[in-house]
């Protein structure tokens, strides 16, 4: 099975900061990575699919990059509504595997 | 728009069966472009995929190896819903359970509201 290792586990940042979250796959998965945002008490919400494609309706301050084993989610200018948890997911083959999550907190 | 509405008990006794249902509106459980997944989330295990079903001229089922001996996912076309049964539960199965639609490129684009299930006597 493919494992996804996400870092950092948590980070503190201020409104307007640039934030980067990384995910590493245990084997090459091409561009088969999706990114989700989860606010407290809510289900995960798809942000980025196939590593770098922004889902319709998602603000352009979110971007994704990477291929093979290393992937990045970037928030270019953190907004108050972005304080949440973020997860990567490999969609290369079942069983789908998720990263452990990154909690973005207010500094 | 597509919505998934989960239902089922929030408390299950050890050794009994956990049963949850996910009712679909705005799409069809028999769609040949979607798959229907169950995922759970707990502090100790994070987000854990349990399994899925999908229809491509016939029904297919994929299950996580960790749950394969205990899990059944079924689709009910008459009610346009799918269900999860997890047998012989233990406190380790205590988690927030989600259903989710899977679309192209295996994105989980629509999620249910989540059901917190506690396994306790």
Interface residues (C-beta under 8 A of the other chain):
Chain A: X1 X32 X34 X36 X43 X44 X45 X46 X49 X50 X55 X87 X89 X91 X94 X95 X96 X97 X98 X99 X100 X101
Chain B: X37 X39 X46 X47 X48 X49 X52 X62 X64 X65 X98 X100 X105 X106 X107 X108 X109 X111 X112 X113 X114
